[in-house]
Amino acid sequence: RVLMADRCTQSQSLLVSANTSRFSEYLLEKQTFTSSFSQNNRYISDLDMTCKAAQFRSVFKEFPYFNYVQSKALDDILYTSKNFVACAPTGSGKTVLFELAIIRLLMEVPAPWHSVKVVYMAPIKALCSQCYENWRQKFGSLGLNCKELTGDTEIDDFFEVQDAHVIMTTPEKWDSMTRKWRLSSPVQLVKLFLIDEIHVVKDSTRGATLEVVVSRMKTMNAYRDGGDHQSRLPMRFVAVSATIPNIADVAEWLSDALGPASCLQLDESYRPVKLRKLVLGFPCGTNQTDFKFDLSLNYKMANIIQTYSDQKPTLVFCSTRKGVQQSASVLAKDARFIMSVEQKQRLMKYANSLLDSKLKDLITHGVGFHHAGIDVSDRKIIEDVFTAGDLPVLFTTSTLAMGVNLPAHLVVIKSTVHYVGGSCEEYSEMDILQMIGRAGRPQFDTTATAVIMTRSQTKAKYLKLVSGSETIESSLHKHLVEHLNAEIVLHTISDVNVALDWIRSTFLYIRALKNPSYYGFTSSLDRVGIETRLQELCLKNINSLAEICLITMDEDINFKPTGKALMARYCIAFDTMKHFSSVCGTESLPELVISKGKEFNDVQLRMNEKRTLNTLNKDKHRITIRFPMEGKIKNREMKVNCLIQAHLGCIPTQEFGLTQDTGKIFRIGIRMTKCLSEYLSQHPRRKFTALLNSLILSKCFRARLWENSPFVSKQLEKIGLMLSTAMVNAGLTMFQKIEETNPRELELIVNRHPPFGNQIREAVIHLPKYEVGLEQISRYSFSTAEIVVTVHLKNYEQLKNKRTAPNHHFVTLIIGDCDNSVVFIQKITDFLLLKTGSWSRKIEVTRAPKGEELSVNLISSELVGFDIQQKYSVFYSGAKRFGAESTGSENMQVKAHAVQSKLQEALSSAQGAQKTCNHFCKNKEQCGHDCYVLVCERSDSGSEDLVLTHQSQMHCDFNIPQAGPTHDSDHFPSDILDVNFDLGIDDWGDFDDENLVQASEISESATQEKDHEGPGGILSGCVKPTHYCVKPTHYCVKPTH
């Protein structure tokens, strides 16, 4: 357009000069230019002749015509519905191809497009965010609702996409969303699947997820079309990338019933801003570490910037935050930049607004740095000053290439090695291409330069990479076990043969046939041989899943998931599940703190963080973490553990980088701890201690507090760490104390105006308050007992109208015995308790060899300060075998005397007192029964004597012989140790209280002994089974016997 305007101006001057010859030459040149332009570029106005509605022109109102790349793809992308793959240089407008595909879909489906869903999938969140901001404006005017769905996995996100027409997401996020697609109608409504940067499929860490998601969407499409092919619009796949040397393989992978996808491949010559790529190799000695090599490159930076920058903005990528600051400091000393007076004044103005002192000093010299460790406001200022072109050089970490869009004329990658997971690794191809892609500013430049500084040994590797000649391979075989498990849970795979069919839908299958040696297969194998090897690979991974009980297999190698399919549901790595399976059952709370998970591999331990972390771990003069670790913090696992404990203990960390890492750790940890607790609860040999602690740990992660934390007020709305600390200092460490405090006093404590105190108190009043009750049923046996457990909602009436706790809040009732076995576990929702105010259940308790005591626990799902933990002693009939541990008759006699003294003391204290009969007597005034309540006592030696307790709700029944010698040693012969509790509640109707055995029927010697002993004597207190009290807390003694 500029050229044509210049030519028009020139033609006017030529007309004035009447130079006919030169004007004729101009007309010929103009005709040639216009013809060439029309062939290579198509005007937006041309859409009016072909589109069904002119309203779609508003999407492209920012430019009058499509560029060459877009024009070449227009016929395939807009006028057909075939799958499409495009390979075009960075900055060539590939995003417009996605917009054309969306318009094609809108043309096929009539408005208002309620059943239309489009998914845009990009490997990084930054691309999703940029696309969301752009498309929200463009397609919002057409009535389409856009939704960005990124971040770490949350399980219940389906409601987020119910009303969305265009969804921007990452492979990991969409993987979690589609793991239950058969139950989700929104996911099944997807008609168009857009894949950005599809070359990421070869990435060793993230490529497998992208590949599986695409293959799953293909399976979903086939499943949907198989049900009703005529009425449903098939799903369309559109993929783009800057580098796909083997684009035909990708087209074959995205094939449909009509054949392979359409392809468009254009080289770097079509890049709007011509990019020069340079790889510079520098010598690195065998004894020189990666860190020393990286440090040596700092002193070569000034020369490179001077040579290639053309005095235009330069962006330098460094591997670490410390390296960023070191490189910036070295350059500020070595180089002097030519800047105007106005430019210096603007930089001084920006510097005065910065918080970081080092950054404030460097920016006045024309050098800045940018990374996640500096304050958010400082980062925003640096981005603005660099975008405006006032800052000559900006040093940043490689993560900026994945985030903020800051293009520059010159991009320098200082060293191709970065520190990951405790070791140095080479950048992935995706990282390198993303960093190089920042070179070139279309609005300012026609050319740009990218320089890669690496070791001489790796120079050839990166030359091959930047030339785009490296073939894309699959990485699915490295992560096959996790994705096989997910497909088994989806019931996509049910046996080995079906597993092979699933493999055939992947990119792995296509590349294994063409390059078998890359995947560990013999290159001489034919198709059948390769399929056999792939089938064996599947079976090997399936056996690994069966070993830790994630799936079950029968003799015919048919398999299905076990339980709730936790590994797939919570997106947990297989190595992490193996770690969960190794839990022995006696682990304490600190032993269960999850820090070894593969999910935390992205968390790095930086050198400048070690001092802060070691202070959090152990320091005599400061508050430290609850469970300190031995030694210094020296690896990722210890860092994760330290940050988890510091956050749960409300110990603030001042470093912004540690705060960011903590947020990431807790987003992952919430689902990991939830998976751990559910896994242990479903385990066939579940152990009480580990399961209880896993439930507590899961609650702690959700509440972000320890279970015994005094900062309970931090869970209330509008109460942060600072206000919660003030309340703790005032002694308000429990909700009950807060509720009892005057609202005006609360306002004084937190320094807030009314009615803030009333709001706090109201919130506490409407939190749920629980109570647990246990009652043993009077039906006894040697091995089992029956108990009724009741959970009451104490403030049931108050919670009917208003609740502070979340709607999905629940409590878990877990009961364990002395053998570390789980007796009972039940999840009880607040919704259930609000119906009647209570919940009860009768449970049967099996006798534990190590004791009769039960541990009863009520654990909140996400609130600290509501847990109930108590002990309860169960009574069994066989528990009262006195002297059971002794073998000699002497010991038995000692025990018998102890029993005599206990009974005599109890009868003496009860003599003369008026009691109420608790038998089934017809005439209670004349029956003559005296019922007593004896108190439980336990000897100091630890052995049990006569146990008759009201708290434990127990009673016992002794069969004393009718006659015998009067010697003390024979009053209680050895058979008195036999205790019988076989009577059940249904047997009481068989007794006739009016025809009881009379005292005269007892032997004469026993009667004489009775007279000798007198009232309250031991024989006068013998117990008859027919005089058995209804209430187990009462011990019946018949004086007439």
TAWONOR-V886644 format. One record per pair of residues at least 6 apart in sequence whose ideal C-beta (glycine too) atoms are under 8 Angstrom apart, sorted by the first residue. I is the first residue (numbers start at 1). J is the second residue. Records with the same first field share a line. If there is no record, write none. Layout:
I=J / J
This chain:
1=64
3=33
4=30 / 33 / 34
7=26 / 29 / 30
10=26
11=23 / 26
14=22 / 23 / 26
15=23
40=68 / 71
41=65 / 66 / 67 / 68 / 71
42=65 / 66 / 70 / 71 / 74
43=64 / 65 / 66
44=57 / 60 / 63 / 64 / 65 / 66
45=57 / 64
47=54 / 56 / 57 / 60
48=54 / 57
50=78 / 79
51=57 / 103 / 107
52=107
53=107
55=142
56=103 / 106 / 107 / 142
58=138 / 141 / 142
59=99 / 103 / 138 / 139 / 142
60=66 / 96 / 99
65=71
66=74 / 93 / 96
67=92 / 93 / 272
68=270
69=86 / 88 / 92 / 93 / 94 / 264 / 266 / 270
70=93 / 96 / 97 / 100
72=264 / 266
73=84 / 86 / 97 / 100 / 264
74=100
76=82 / 84 / 262 / 264
77=84 / 97 / 100 / 101 / 104 / 238
78=100 / 101 / 103 / 104
79=104
80=262
81=104 / 108 / 234 / 236
82=236 / 256 / 258 / 261 / 262
83=236 / 237 / 238 / 251 / 254 / 255 / 256 / 261 / 262
84=97 / 101 / 237 / 238 / 239 / 261 / 262 / 263 / 264
85=198 / 238 / 239 / 240 / 244 / 247 / 250 / 251 / 254 / 261 / 262 / 263 / 264
86=94 / 97 / 238 / 239 / 240 / 241 / 263 / 264 / 265
87=240 / 241 / 242 / 243 / 244 / 247 / 263 / 264 / 265 / 266
88=94 / 240 / 242 / 264 / 265 / 266 / 270
89=242 / 266 / 267 / 268 / 270 / 271 / 275
90=242 / 271 / 275 / 433 / 436 / 437 / 440
91=271 / 272 / 273 / 437 / 440 / 442
92=266 / 270 / 271 / 272
93=272
94=196 / 240
95=131 / 134
97=238 / 240
98=120 / 194 / 196 / 238 / 240
99=135 / 138
101=192 / 194 / 236 / 238
102=118 / 139 / 166 / 192
105=116 / 118 / 191 / 192 / 236
106=113 / 116 / 142
108=233
109=115 / 116 / 191 / 233
111=143
112=143
113=143 / 144 / 165
115=189
116=165 / 189 / 191
117=161 / 164 / 165 / 166 / 167 / 186 / 189 / 190 / 191
118=165 / 166 / 167 / 190 / 191 / 192 / 193 / 194
119=167 / 169 / 174 / 190 / 192 / 193 / 194
120=128 / 131 / 135 / 166 / 167 / 168 / 169 / 194 / 196
121=169 / 170 / 171 / 174 / 193 / 194 / 195 / 196 / 210 / 213
122=128 / 131 / 168 / 170 / 196 / 197
123=170 / 171 / 196 / 197 / 200 / 203 / 206 / 210 / 430
124=170 / 402 / 403 / 434
125=150 / 151 / 170 / 402 / 403
126=402 / 403 / 404 / 405
127=196 / 197
128=148 / 150 / 168 / 169 / 170
129=148 / 150 / 168
130=405
131=168 / 196
132=146 / 147 / 148 / 168
135=146 / 166 / 168
136=146
139=146 / 165 / 166
140=146
144=165 / 166
145=163 / 164 / 165 / 166
146=164 / 165 / 166 / 167 / 168
147=160 / 161 / 164 / 166 / 167 / 168
148=168 / 169
149=157 / 160 / 161 / 167 / 168 / 169 / 173 / 174 / 177
150=168 / 169 / 170 / 173
151=173 / 667
152=664 / 667 / 668 / 671
153=172 / 173 / 176 / 570 / 571 / 671
155=176 / 569 / 570 / 671
157=176 / 177
158=177 / 184 / 186 / 187
161=167 / 177 / 186 / 187
162=186
169=177
171=200 / 206 / 209 / 210 / 213
172=206 / 209 / 571
174=213
175=209 / 212 / 213 / 216 / 486 / 571
176=571
177=184 / 187
178=187 / 213 / 216 / 217 / 220
179=486 / 489 / 490 / 568 / 569 / 571
180=490 / 569
181=187 / 188 / 216 / 220 / 490
182=490 / 491
187=220
188=220 / 224
190=217 / 220 / 235
191=233 / 235 / 236
192=235 / 236 / 238
193=214 / 217 / 235 / 236 / 237 / 238
194=238 / 239
195=210 / 214 / 237 / 238 / 239 / 240
196=239 / 240 / 241
197=240 / 241 / 242 / 430
198=210 / 239 / 240 / 241 / 244 / 250
199=241 / 242 / 243 / 244 / 429 / 430 / 433 / 472
200=206 / 207 / 210 / 430
201=207 / 210 / 211 / 250 / 472 / 474 / 475 / 507
202=429 / 472 / 473 / 474 / 475
203=210 / 428 / 429 / 430 / 475
204=428 / 475 / 478
205=428 / 475
206=430
207=474 / 475 / 476
208=474 / 475 / 476 / 478 / 479 / 480 / 483
209=479 / 483
211=474 / 475 / 476 / 506 / 507 / 508
212=476 / 483 / 486 / 506
214=237 / 253 / 254 / 507
215=502 / 505 / 506 / 507
216=487 / 490 / 492
217=235 / 237
218=237 / 254 / 505
219=492 / 502 / 505
220=235
221=234 / 235
224=232 / 235
225=232 / 234
234=256
237=254 / 261
239=250 / 254 / 261
242=433 / 437 / 468
243=433 / 468 / 470
244=250 / 265 / 472
245=468 / 469 / 470 / 471 / 472
246=471 / 472
247=263 / 265
248=260 / 263
249=472 / 507 / 510 / 511 / 514
250=261 / 472 / 507
251=260 / 261 / 262 / 263
252=260 / 510
253=506 / 507 / 510
254=260 / 261
255=261
268=274 / 275 / 468
271=440
272=440 / 442
273=439 / 440 / 441 / 442 / 445 / 446 / 447 / 448
274=446 / 447 / 448
275=436 / 439 / 440 / 447 / 448 / 449 / 450
276=447 / 448 / 449 / 450
277=436 / 449 / 450 / 452 / 466
278=308 / 449 / 450 / 451 / 452
279=451 / 452 / 454 / 459 / 462 / 463 / 466
280=304 / 451 / 452 / 453 / 454 / 459
281=454 / 455 / 456 / 457 / 458 / 459
282=293 / 296 / 297 / 300 / 453 / 454 / 455 / 456
283=455 / 456
284=293 / 455 / 456 / 457
288=296
290=415 / 417 / 424
293=415 / 417 / 455
294=318 / 319 / 323 / 414 / 415 / 417
295=323 / 326
297=414 / 415 / 453
298=326 / 327 / 330 / 331 / 414
299=330 / 334
300=453
301=316 / 327 / 330 / 331 / 334 / 412 / 414
302=331 / 334 / 335
304=412 / 451 / 453
305=314 / 316 / 331 / 335 / 393 / 410 / 412
306=335
308=410 / 449 / 451
309=392 / 409 / 410 / 449
310=409 / 410
311=338 / 392
312=408 / 409 / 410 / 444 / 445
313=386 / 389 / 391 / 392 / 393 / 394 / 408 / 409 / 410 / 441
314=392 / 393 / 394 / 408 / 409 / 410 / 411 / 412
315=386 / 394 / 396 / 406 / 407 / 408 / 410 / 411 / 412 / 438 / 439
316=327 / 393 / 394 / 395 / 396 / 411 / 412 / 414
317=396 / 397 / 398 / 400 / 401 / 411 / 412 / 413 / 414 / 435
318=324 / 327 / 395 / 396 / 397 / 398 / 414 / 415
319=397 / 398 / 414 / 415 / 417 / 418 / 419
320=397 / 418 / 419 / 606 / 607
321=371 / 372 / 373 / 397 / 606 / 608 / 657
322=606 / 607 / 608
323=414
324=369 / 370 / 371 / 395 / 396 / 397
325=358 / 369 / 395
327=369 / 395 / 414
328=362 / 367 / 368 / 369 / 393 / 395
329=358 / 362
331=367 / 393 / 395
332=362 / 365 / 366 / 367
335=367
337=365 / 366 / 392 / 393
339=347 / 366 / 392
343=390
344=364
346=385 / 388 / 390
347=363 / 364 / 366 / 385 / 390 / 391
348=364
350=363 / 381 / 384 / 385 / 390
351=360 / 361 / 363 / 364
352=360
353=377 / 381
354=360 / 363 / 378 / 381
355=375 / 377 / 378
356=374 / 375 / 378
359=368 / 369 / 374 / 378 / 382
362=368 / 369
363=382 / 385 / 391
366=391 / 392 / 393
367=391 / 392 / 393 / 394 / 395
368=382 / 385 / 386 / 391 / 393 / 394 / 395
369=382 / 394 / 395 / 396
370=379 / 382 / 383 / 386 / 394 / 395 / 396 / 397 / 400
371=396 / 397 / 399 / 400
372=397 / 399 / 656 / 657 / 660
373=655 / 656 / 657
374=656
375=656
376=656
382=391 / 394
383=404 / 406
385=391
386=394 / 406 / 408
387=406
389=444
394=406 / 408
396=406
398=418 / 427 / 431 / 435
400=406
401=431 / 434 / 435 / 437 / 438
402=431 / 434
405=438
406=438
407=438 / 439 / 440 / 441 / 442
408=438 / 439 / 441 / 448
409=439 / 440 / 441 / 444 / 445 / 448 / 449
410=439 / 448 / 449 / 450 / 451
411=435 / 436 / 438 / 439 / 448 / 449 / 450 / 451
412=450 / 451 / 453
413=427 / 432 / 435 / 436 / 450 / 451 / 452 / 453
414=453
415=453 / 454
416=426 / 427 / 432 / 452 / 453 / 454 / 455 / 458 / 462
417=424 / 425 / 426 / 427
418=424 / 425 / 427
419=425 / 604 / 606
420=601 / 604
421=601 / 604 / 636
422=605 / 635 / 636
426=458
427=435
429=465 / 470
432=452 / 462 / 465 / 466
435=450
436=450 / 452 / 466
439=448 / 449 / 450
440=447 / 448
441=448
450=466
452=462 / 466
454=462
464=470
471=515
473=511 / 515 / 518
474=506 / 507 / 508 / 510 / 511 / 512 / 519
476=483 / 506 / 507 / 508
477=508 / 519 / 520 / 537
480=537 / 538 / 541
481=541 / 544 / 545 / 574
482=567 / 573 / 574
484=493 / 499 / 538 / 541 / 542 / 545
485=545 / 550 / 551 / 561 / 565 / 567 / 568 / 574
486=568
487=493 / 499 / 502
488=494 / 542 / 545 / 551 / 559 / 560 / 561 / 568
489=561 / 565 / 568 / 569
490=568
491=560
492=498 / 502
493=499 / 502 / 559
494=558 / 559 / 560
495=556 / 557 / 558 / 559
496=535 / 538 / 539 / 542 / 557
497=535
499=535 / 538 / 539 / 542
500=531 / 534 / 535 / 538
503=509 / 534 / 535 / 538
508=519 / 534
509=534
511=518 / 519
512=518 / 519 / 521 / 530 / 534
513=527 / 530
516=522 / 523 / 525 / 530 / 533
517=523
521=529 / 530 / 533
522=529
525=533
539=557
542=551 / 553 / 559
543=553
544=574
545=551 / 574
546=552 / 553 / 559
548=577 / 578 / 581
549=562 / 581 / 683 / 684
550=561 / 562 / 567 / 577
551=559 / 560 / 561 / 562
552=559 / 560 / 562
553=559
561=568
562=682
563=678 / 682
564=678 / 682
566=572 / 577 / 675 / 678 / 679 / 682
567=574 / 577 / 675
569=675
570=671 / 672 / 674 / 675
571=671
572=597 / 599 / 671 / 672 / 675
573=597 / 598 / 599
575=598
576=596 / 597 / 598 / 599 / 672
577=679
579=596 / 597
580=675 / 676 / 679 / 680
581=679
583=592 / 680 / 690
584=687 / 690
585=685 / 686 / 687 / 688 / 689 / 690 / 820
586=687 / 689 / 690 / 820
587=689 / 690 / 693
588=689 / 693
589=627 / 693 / 696 / 697 / 707
590=626 / 627
592=676 / 690 / 693 / 694 / 697
593=627 / 641 / 644 / 645 / 697
594=644 / 669 / 672 / 673 / 676 / 697
595=637 / 638 / 640 / 641 / 644
596=637
597=668 / 672
599=668 / 672
600=636 / 637 / 640 / 665 / 668
601=636
602=664
603=636 / 639 / 640 / 661 / 664 / 665
604=636
605=633 / 634 / 635 / 636 / 638 / 639
606=657
609=639 / 655 / 657 / 658
610=632 / 633 / 634
612=653 / 654 / 655 / 658
613=633 / 638 / 639 / 642 / 643 / 658
614=632 / 633
615=622 / 624
616=624 / 625 / 642 / 645 / 646 / 651 / 653
617=624 / 625 / 628 / 629 / 632 / 633 / 642
618=624 / 628
623=649 / 651
624=651
625=642 / 645 / 646 / 649 / 651
626=645 / 648 / 649 / 706
627=645
629=638 / 641 / 642
633=639 / 642
639=661
640=665
643=653 / 658 / 661 / 662 / 665
644=665 / 666 / 669
646=653 / 662
647=662 / 666 / 704
648=700 / 704 / 705 / 706 / 709
649=706 / 709
650=705 / 709 / 711 / 714 / 721 / 724 / 725
652=721
653=659 / 662
666=701 / 704
669=701
670=698 / 701 / 702
673=694 / 697 / 698 / 700 / 701
674=698
676=694 / 697 / 698
677=691 / 694 / 695 / 697 / 698
680=686 / 687 / 690 / 691 / 694
681=691 / 822 / 825
686=821 / 822
687=820 / 821 / 822
688=814 / 816 / 817 / 820 / 821 / 822 / 823 / 855
689=816 / 820
691=814 / 822 / 825
692=814 / 816 / 855 / 857 / 859
695=812 / 814 / 859
696=707 / 859 / 867
698=861
699=707 / 859 / 860 / 861 / 862 / 863 / 864
700=706 / 707 / 864
702=861 / 862
703=715 / 862 / 863 / 864
704=714
705=711 / 712 / 714 / 715 / 864
706=864
707=864 / 867
709=864
710=728 / 733
711=721 / 724 / 725 / 728 / 733
712=733 / 734 / 735 / 864 / 865
713=719 / 723 / 724 / 727 / 728 / 732 / 738 / 760
714=720 / 721 / 724
715=863 / 864 / 865
716=760 / 763 / 764 / 804
717=763
718=756 / 759
719=727 / 750 / 760
723=750 / 752
726=749 / 750 / 751
727=733 / 738 / 746 / 749 / 750
730=749
731=737
732=738 / 741 / 746 / 749
734=865
735=764 / 767 / 865 / 866
738=746 / 760 / 761 / 764
739=761 / 764 / 765
741=761
742=757
743=754 / 755 / 757 / 758 / 760 / 761
744=754 / 757
745=757
746=756 / 757 / 760 / 761
747=753 / 754 / 756 / 757
750=756 / 760
763=804
764=804
765=795 / 798
766=795 / 798 / 799 / 802 / 803 / 804
767=804 / 805 / 863 / 866
768=793 / 795 / 799 / 803 / 805 / 809 / 830 / 833 / 866
769=793 / 794 / 795 / 866
770=791 / 792 / 793 / 794 / 811 / 858 / 866 / 868
771=791 / 792 / 794 / 868
772=789 / 790 / 791 / 792 / 813 / 856 / 858 / 868 / 870
773=789 / 790 / 791 / 792
774=787 / 788 / 789 / 790 / 856 / 872
775=787 / 788 / 790 / 953
776=785 / 786 / 787 / 788 / 874 / 875 / 952 / 953 / 954 / 1032
777=785 / 786 / 787 / 788 / 842 / 985
778=955 / 985 / 1030 / 1031 / 1032
779=785 / 786 / 984 / 985
780=875 / 876 / 877 / 981
781=876 / 877 / 981 / 982
782=847 / 876 / 877 / 878 / 981
783=846 / 847 / 876 / 878
784=844 / 845 / 846 / 847 / 876
785=844 / 845 / 847 / 874 / 875 / 876
786=842 / 843 / 844 / 845
787=842 / 843 / 844 / 845 / 872 / 874
788=840 / 841 / 842 / 843
789=813 / 815 / 824 / 840 / 841 / 842 / 843 / 856
790=838 / 839 / 840
791=811 / 813 / 828 / 833 / 838 / 839 / 840 / 858
792=837 / 838
793=799 / 830 / 833 / 834 / 837 / 838
796=833 / 834 / 837 / 838
799=830 / 834
800=834
803=830
805=830 / 863
806=862
807=830 / 831
808=829 / 861
809=829 / 830 / 860 / 861 / 862 / 863
810=827 / 828 / 829 / 830 / 861
811=827 / 828 / 830 / 858 / 859 / 860 / 861 / 866
812=825 / 826 / 827 / 828 / 858 / 859 / 861
813=824 / 825 / 826 / 828 / 856 / 857 / 858
814=822 / 824 / 825 / 826 / 857 / 859
815=822 / 823 / 824 / 825 / 843 / 854 / 855 / 856 / 857
816=822 / 823 / 854 / 855 / 857
817=823 / 845 / 846 / 848 / 850 / 851 / 853 / 854 / 855
818=848 / 850 / 851 / 852 / 853
819=848 / 849 / 850
821=848
823=843 / 845 / 846 / 854
824=841 / 843
826=841
828=839
832=839
833=839
845=854 / 874
847=874 / 876 / 878
852=873 / 874 / 875 / 876 / 879
853=871 / 872 / 873 / 874
854=871 / 872 / 873 / 874
855=869 / 870 / 871
856=868 / 869 / 870 / 871 / 872
857=867 / 868 / 869
858=866 / 867 / 868 / 869
859=867
860=866 / 867
872=952
873=949 / 951 / 952
874=952
875=947 / 949 / 952 / 953 / 954 / 955 / 956 / 1032
877=956 / 979 / 980 / 981 / 982
878=979
879=944 / 947
880=944 / 946 / 947 / 956 / 979
881=977 / 979
882=892 / 895 / 896 / 898 / 899 / 944 / 945 / 946 / 977
883=891 / 892 / 894 / 895 / 943 / 977
884=977
885=943
886=892 / 895
889=974
892=974 / 977
893=969 / 972
895=945 / 977
896=969 / 971 / 972 / 976
897=968 / 972
898=939 / 945
899=945 / 946 / 972 / 976
900=968 / 971 / 972 / 1018
902=934 / 937 / 945 / 946
903=946 / 1018 / 1021
904=1016 / 1017 / 1018 / 1021
906=932 / 934 / 1035
907=932 / 1016 / 1020 / 1021 / 1037
908=1016
910=930 / 932 / 1037
911=1015 / 1016
915=929 / 930 / 931 / 932
916=924 / 931
917=924 / 927 / 929 / 930 / 931
918=929 / 931 / 1029 / 1030 / 1031 / 1034 / 1036
919=927 / 929 / 931 / 993 / 1027 / 1028 / 1029 / 1030 / 1036
920=988 / 989 / 991 / 993 / 1030
921=927 / 929 / 993
922=993 / 994
927=993
928=1038 / 1039 / 1040
929=1027 / 1036 / 1038
930=1036 / 1037 / 1038 / 1039
931=1029 / 1034 / 1035 / 1036 / 1037
932=1034 / 1035 / 1036 / 1037
933=948 / 950 / 1033 / 1034 / 1035
934=946 / 948 / 949 / 1035
935=948 / 949 / 950
936=947 / 948 / 949 / 950 / 951 / 952 / 954
937=945 / 946 / 947
938=944 / 945 / 947
939=945
946=956
947=954 / 956
948=954 / 955 / 956 / 1035
949=1033
950=1033
953=1032 / 1033
954=1032 / 1033
955=1028 / 1029 / 1031 / 1032 / 1033 / 1034 / 1035
956=979 / 981 / 1035
957=979 / 980 / 981 / 983 / 1023 / 1025 / 1028
958=976 / 979 / 1022 / 1023
959=976 / 978 / 979 / 980 / 1023 / 1025
960=972 / 976 / 1019 / 1022 / 1023
961=973 / 975 / 976
962=1002 / 1003 / 1006
963=1002 / 1003 / 1005 / 1006
964=970 / 971 / 973 / 1005 / 1006
965=1005
966=1005 / 1008 / 1009 / 1012
971=1018 / 1019
980=1025
983=1025 / 1028
988=1028 / 1030
991=1026
993=1026
996=1024 / 1026 / 1027
997=1024 / 1026 / 1041
998=1040
999=1007 / 1010 / 1040 / 1041
1002=1010 / 1041
1006=1019
1009=1017 / 1019
1010=1017 / 1019 / 1020
1013=1019 / 1020
1014=1020
1015=1039
1020=1039 / 1041
1021=1037 / 1039
1022=1038 / 1041
1023=1035 / 1036 / 1037 / 1038
1024=1038 / 1041
1027=1036 / 1038 / 1041
1028=1036
1029=1035 / 1036
